[in-house]
Amino acid sequence: MIAPRRDYRAAQADRGYQPSYVAGTACPGCGHRAWLLGRRAAECGRCGTALPLAPEVAHG
């Protein structure tokens, strides 16, 4: 059974702006791109700002 697709853009309108880490993301705190990656979050290596990892969205 295939799980139903989620429309993350529509859900964003309900929860508001929540930055999350994806590869190549600049830090919203200092603008640098050096990250320490964990299993559930990424932390900026320069200023320490932590962001949750973005959910993986299947395209296709």
Number of C-alpha atoms within 10 A of each C-alpha: 3 4 5 6 8 10 9 10 8 9 10 11 9 8 8 8 8 9 14 16 19 14 9 9 14 15 24 14 12 12 12 14 15 16 23 13 16 10 7 10 15 22 19 21 15 15 14 14 14 20 20 17 18 15 11 7 10 7 4 3
